[in-house]
Every structure is written in structure tokens, then in C-alpha cells.
């Protein structure tokens, strides 16, 4: 009598059941693999470090007490000091530059955004003769370089007695900021349904009432982008400010920084400290509008 050994899996096979197979995980649409996620995060980290390095380097150089420390930056670490900031705040016209920069920048922002908003809204909603050509004319004004515009603008401001005045410089900056902001806001107004205007008219609002009470609150992200662009354009411009502002007490920051560099001397440590202080108002303004900045930059491109 012989005996045979049956494998343990035989009963299962004889019963007709196959071994269980673990289902493969399928990634949903838009879900990235771990390797792709790590690669993207790594690239973003490197890009952030590259973007932040010039700022960190400027802050580091501003802590050097000697004007030639930028030639030997390794020596700054052992003798860091805030004396440069104290000197800039107490022995230069820093606060005059601050006042001039804020007056010109905020004036350009308010006037420029107001003109650009009304222009963009008119082209977006009204069909008057030449409304398309108006936007192209605004675009053509951006084709001329500053070197070509300085002489005629100086002549115009001289005839209007606006040379060496805040208003004259604000109007010059508005001529640069309004065309771009008008195009930006026109695209944003196109995304706002026209039924809102009709509802305003049904409620008895005038066109100006509809614009100020209904449209502008909805266009807040676009206005934030236009205001930020106008502010930065006026705050950092050099050529027009150095040409049209003759009094050193009316210099903006961009022009005041040039006073640290002369033909025979270069106080780069003081210039670096002033540049760090200059960045504070811009950073504060960016913080105020950053909630609406991304929304305004992307929303205006959804409709032509």
C-alpha cells in the first residue's frame, strides 16, 4: 500500500479558487508620483534660493563698516555692525527722500489707477467710434524709449511750470503706468457679467453710480495689480526723477542713492544700507495687496 503526499495548495486549486492578487494603486488625474513631487519641490527650492540670494547678500554687505568691504566680504562676518543704518538715518536726507518717494508713488497710484479704470471700463462696456483704436494708441505710446521722451516732456513741463514739482513727476509717471493698467483692467472688466450693469440701471443707478458702487468692488483684485504696478513704476524710476527734480530735498530714493557714488568715491556700504531701508515701504505695500495680486494677474486673461 503506497501513500502520496498532496501539496497544501492542492485543495484550493481543486476547489477552483485562484490566489488573491493585490490590486495596483491607480493614481487619480492630476496626482503626481513621489519622484515627480520631490523633483518639483527641489526645483522650487533651488529657484527660491536663487531669488533670495541677492537680497540676503545686500543685507550682508550693509553690515560692513568700511566702504571697501564689498571687495573682501569674508571679513564682514567678524565685524558686523548697524552703524551704516544709523548714519543713513541721522546724517543723510533719507526722510526727505522717503517723503518724496511716497508722495510721487502714491499720487501716481491713485491718479493712474483712476484714469486706467475709467478708460478700461469705457472700452469694455461702451461702443463709441474708435474704441478699439484707442487701446492700440495707448499701446503705441509704450514703444518710445525714455531717451526720446525726456526732451519733449521737459519742454512741456517747463511751459506748464511743473519742473521740479511733485505734480509734474506724477503726470509723467502716469503717462507710463496708465496704458498698461488700462489694458489690464479692460481685460478684467470683460470677465464681469454685463448683467450687473443692467441690474444697476434697473435700480436707478447712473453709469457712474454703477461703476463706483457695483463694478469697482468686484474688480478689487485687478485694481490691486494695477496699483502695485503703478507704485513700483514710480518708486524705482531714475531717469525722469533725476531730470525733472532739481532740488535735492525733492529727490526720490532712486535718485538719492546716486549721491553715495561720485567720480572719486563710492560709499557702497551706505548705499547698501539705504537700499535695504528702501525695500521696507515696497514690502509693506506688497503685503497689503498680495491677497488680491495673484487673482488679479490671472483673472484678466480669461476673456479677450
C-alpha positions as CSV (number, residue, x, y, z in Angstrom):
1,X,0.0,0.0,0.0
2,X,1.6,3.3,-1.1
3,X,0.8,6.8,0.1
4,X,1.2,10.1,-1.8
5,X,1.7,13.5,-0.4
6,X,-0.7,16.2,-1.7
7,X,0.6,19.8,-1.5
8,X,-1.2,22.1,0.8
9,X,-2.4,24.3,-2.1
10,X,-4.0,21.4,-3.8
11,X,-7.4,21.7,-2.1
12,X,-7.6,25.3,-3.1
13,X,-6.6,24.5,-6.7
14,X,-9.1,21.6,-6.8
15,X,-11.8,23.9,-5.5
16,X,-11.2,26.2,-8.4
17,X,-10.1,29.3,-6.4
18,X,-7.0,31.3,-7.6
19,X,-4.6,33.0,-5.1
20,X,-5.6,36.6,-4.3
21,X,-3.8,39.3,-6.2
22,X,-3.3,42.8,-4.7
23,X,-4.8,45.5,-6.9
24,X,-2.4,48.0,-8.3
25,X,-3.0,51.5,-7.0
26,X,-4.1,53.8,-9.8
27,X,-3.2,57.5,-9.4
28,X,-6.1,59.9,-9.9
29,X,-5.9,62.6,-12.5
30,X,-3.5,65.3,-11.5
31,X,-1.8,63.2,-8.8
32,X,1.9,63.1,-9.2
33,X,4.3,60.3,-8.3
34,X,6.6,60.7,-5.3
35,X,9.6,61.1,-7.6
36,X,7.9,63.9,-9.6
37,X,6.8,65.6,-6.4
38,X,10.3,65.5,-4.9
39,X,11.8,66.8,-8.2
40,X,9.3,69.7,-8.4
41,X,9.9,70.7,-4.7
42,X,13.6,70.5,-5.3
43,X,13.5,72.8,-8.3
44,X,11.3,75.3,-6.5
45,X,13.6,75.3,-3.5
46,X,16.6,76.0,-5.7
47,X,14.7,78.7,-7.6
48,X,13.7,80.3,-4.2
49,X,17.3,80.3,-3.0
50,X,18.5,81.9,-6.3
51,X,15.8,84.6,-5.9
52,X,16.6,85.3,-2.3
53,X,20.4,85.3,-2.6
54,X,20.8,88.9,-3.9
55,X,18.6,90.2,-1.1
56,X,20.5,88.3,1.5
57,X,23.8,89.4,0.0
58,X,22.7,93.1,0.0
59,X,21.8,92.8,3.7
60,X,25.1,91.2,4.5
61,X,27.1,93.9,2.7
62,X,25.1,96.6,4.5
63,X,26.5,95.3,7.8
64,X,30.1,96.0,6.8
65,X,31.6,99.2,8.5
66,X,34.1,100.0,5.7
67,X,33.3,101.2,2.2
68,X,35.6,98.6,0.6
69,X,34.3,95.7,2.5
70,X,32.4,94.5,-0.6
71,X,35.8,93.7,-2.1
72,X,36.5,91.3,0.9
73,X,33.1,90.1,2.0
74,X,34.6,87.3,4.2
75,X,35.9,90.0,6.6
76,X,32.4,91.4,7.3
77,X,31.3,88.4,9.4
78,X,33.8,89.2,12.3
79,X,32.9,93.0,12.4
80,X,29.2,93.3,11.7
81,X,27.6,96.5,12.8
82,X,24.4,98.6,12.3
83,X,26.4,101.8,12.2
84,X,25.6,102.2,8.5
85,X,21.9,102.3,9.2
86,X,22.4,104.9,12.0
87,X,24.4,107.1,9.7
88,X,21.9,106.9,6.9
89,X,19.0,107.8,9.2
90,X,20.8,110.6,11.0
91,X,23.3,112.2,8.6
92,X,21.6,112.0,5.2
93,X,18.4,113.3,3.7
94,X,16.8,109.9,4.0
95,X,13.5,111.1,5.3
96,X,13.2,113.8,2.6
97,X,13.7,111.0,0.0
98,X,11.1,108.9,1.8
99,X,8.6,111.7,1.7
100,X,9.2,112.5,-2.0
101,X,9.0,108.8,-2.9
102,X,5.8,108.2,-1.1
103,X,4.2,111.4,-2.4
104,X,5.1,110.6,-6.0
105,X,4.4,106.9,-5.8
106,X,1.0,107.2,-4.0
107,X,0.0,110.1,-6.3
108,X,0.9,108.1,-9.4
109,X,-1.0,105.1,-8.0
110,X,-4.2,107.0,-7.2
111,X,-4.4,109.1,-10.3
112,X,-3.1,106.4,-12.6
113,X,-5.4,103.7,-11.4
114,X,-8.4,106.1,-11.5
115,X,-7.7,107.1,-15.1
116,X,-6.9,103.5,-16.2
117,X,-10.0,102.1,-14.5
118,X,-12.4,104.6,-16.2
119,X,-10.6,104.0,-19.6
120,X,-10.7,100.2,-19.3
121,X,-14.4,100.2,-18.2
122,X,-15.4,102.6,-21.1
123,X,-13.7,100.4,-23.7
124,X,-15.1,97.2,-22.1
125,X,-18.8,98.4,-21.9
126,X,-19.3,101.2,-24.4
127,X,-19.1,101.0,-28.2
128,X,-18.1,104.5,-29.2
129,X,-16.4,105.4,-32.5
130,X,-12.7,104.4,-32.4
131,X,-12.9,102.5,-29.1
132,X,-10.7,99.7,-30.5
133,X,-8.2,102.2,-31.9
134,X,-8.0,103.9,-28.5
135,X,-6.5,100.9,-26.8
136,X,-3.9,100.4,-29.7
137,X,-2.9,104.1,-29.4
138,X,-2.3,103.5,-25.7
139,X,-0.1,100.5,-26.6
140,X,1.8,102.5,-29.2
141,X,2.9,105.0,-26.5
142,X,4.9,102.3,-24.8
143,X,7.1,101.9,-27.9
144,X,9.2,105.0,-27.4
145,X,12.3,104.8,-25.3
146,X,12.9,107.1,-22.3
147,X,15.8,108.9,-24.0
148,X,13.4,110.1,-26.8
149,X,10.7,111.2,-24.4
150,X,12.7,113.2,-21.9
151,X,13.3,116.3,-24.0
152,X,9.7,116.9,-25.2
153,X,8.4,116.1,-21.7
154,X,10.8,118.5,-20.2
155,X,9.7,121.2,-22.6
156,X,6.0,120.5,-21.8
157,X,6.6,120.6,-18.1
158,X,8.6,123.8,-18.4
159,X,5.8,125.5,-20.3
160,X,3.4,124.4,-17.6
161,X,5.8,125.5,-14.8
162,X,5.8,122.0,-13.4
163,X,9.5,121.3,-13.5
164,X,10.8,120.5,-10.0
165,X,7.3,119.7,-8.7
166,X,5.7,116.6,-7.5
167,X,2.7,117.0,-9.7
168,X,4.8,117.2,-12.8
169,X,6.6,114.0,-12.0
170,X,3.3,112.3,-11.1
171,X,1.9,113.2,-14.5
172,X,5.0,111.9,-16.3
173,X,4.8,108.6,-14.4
174,X,1.0,108.3,-15.2
175,X,1.8,108.5,-18.9
176,X,3.8,105.3,-18.4
177,X,1.5,103.5,-16.0
178,X,-1.9,104.3,-17.5
179,X,-1.6,102.5,-20.8
180,X,-0.6,99.1,-19.3
181,X,-3.1,99.4,-16.4
182,X,-5.9,100.3,-18.9
183,X,-5.2,97.1,-20.9
184,X,-5.0,95.1,-17.7
185,X,-8.3,96.4,-16.2
186,X,-10.1,96.2,-19.6
187,X,-9.4,92.5,-19.6
188,X,-10.6,92.2,-16.0
189,X,-13.8,94.2,-16.7
190,X,-14.6,91.8,-19.6
191,X,-14.8,89.0,-17.1
192,X,-17.5,90.8,-15.0
193,X,-21.0,89.9,-16.4
194,X,-22.8,92.7,-18.2
195,X,-26.0,91.8,-16.4
196,X,-24.6,93.5,-13.3
197,X,-24.6,96.8,-15.2
198,X,-28.2,96.2,-16.3
199,X,-29.2,95.4,-12.8
200,X,-27.7,98.7,-11.7
201,X,-29.7,100.6,-14.3
202,X,-32.9,98.9,-13.3
203,X,-32.3,100.0,-9.7
204,X,-31.9,103.6,-10.9
205,X,-28.2,104.0,-10.7
206,X,-26.4,106.3,-13.2
207,X,-23.5,104.9,-15.2
208,X,-21.1,106.5,-12.7
209,X,-23.0,105.0,-9.8
210,X,-23.0,101.6,-11.4
211,X,-19.2,101.9,-12.0
212,X,-18.3,103.0,-8.5
213,X,-20.8,101.1,-6.4
214,X,-21.0,97.8,-8.3
215,X,-18.1,97.3,-10.7
216,X,-15.2,98.6,-8.7
217,X,-15.8,96.4,-5.7
218,X,-15.9,93.3,-7.9
219,X,-12.7,94.5,-9.7
220,X,-10.7,94.8,-6.5
221,X,-8.1,92.1,-7.5
222,X,-7.5,93.8,-10.8
223,X,-7.2,97.2,-9.1
224,X,-4.7,95.8,-6.7
225,X,-2.5,94.6,-9.5
226,X,-2.8,97.9,-11.3
227,X,-2.0,99.8,-8.1
228,X,1.0,97.7,-7.4
229,X,2.4,98.1,-10.9
230,X,1.9,101.9,-10.7
231,X,3.5,102.1,-7.3
232,X,6.6,100.1,-8.3
233,X,7.0,102.0,-11.5
234,X,7.1,105.4,-9.7
235,X,9.1,104.2,-6.7
236,X,12.0,102.8,-8.6
237,X,12.3,105.1,-11.7
238,X,15.5,107.0,-12.1
239,X,15.8,108.8,-15.4
240,X,12.7,111.0,-15.2
241,X,13.2,111.8,-11.5
242,X,16.8,112.8,-11.9
243,X,15.9,115.1,-14.9
244,X,12.8,116.8,-13.7
245,X,13.5,117.1,-9.9
246,X,16.2,119.8,-9.4
247,X,16.1,120.3,-5.6
248,X,18.0,117.7,-3.6
249,X,15.2,117.8,-1.0
250,X,12.7,116.5,-3.6
251,X,14.8,113.6,-4.8
252,X,13.2,110.2,-4.7
253,X,15.0,107.2,-3.3
254,X,16.2,106.1,-6.7
255,X,17.9,109.4,-7.2
256,X,19.1,109.8,-3.6
257,X,21.1,106.5,-3.9
258,X,23.2,108.1,-6.6
259,X,24.6,110.6,-4.0
260,X,26.7,107.8,-2.5
261,X,28.6,107.3,-5.7
262,X,30.8,110.0,-7.1
263,X,33.7,110.2,-9.5
264,X,36.3,109.7,-6.9
265,X,34.5,108.0,-4.1
266,X,32.0,105.1,-3.7
267,X,30.3,104.6,-0.3
268,X,28.8,101.3,-1.2
269,X,28.3,100.2,2.4
270,X,26.0,103.2,3.0
271,X,24.3,102.6,-0.4
272,X,23.6,99.0,0.6
273,X,22.1,100.1,4.0
274,X,19.9,102.7,2.2
275,X,18.8,100.1,-0.3
276,X,17.7,97.8,2.5
277,X,15.7,100.6,4.1
278,X,14.2,101.5,0.7
279,X,12.8,98.0,0.4
280,X,10.7,98.3,3.5
281,X,7.9,100.6,2.1
282,X,7.7,98.4,-1.0
283,X,7.5,95.2,1.0
284,X,4.7,96.8,3.2
285,X,2.8,97.8,0.1
286,X,3.1,94.4,-1.4
287,X,1.9,92.8,1.9
288,X,-1.3,94.9,1.7
289,X,-2.1,93.9,-1.9
290,X,-0.7,90.3,-2.0
291,X,-4.1,88.7,-1.2
292,X,-5.6,90.0,-4.5
293,X,-2.4,90.1,-6.5
294,X,-2.4,86.5,-7.9
295,X,-6.2,86.6,-8.5
296,X,-5.9,89.9,-10.5
297,X,-3.0,88.7,-12.6
298,X,-4.8,85.5,-13.7
299,X,-8.4,86.7,-14.0
300,X,-7.9,89.3,-16.7
301,X,-6.7,86.7,-19.2
302,X,-9.9,84.5,-19.3
303,X,-11.7,86.7,-21.8
304,X,-10.4,88.8,-24.6
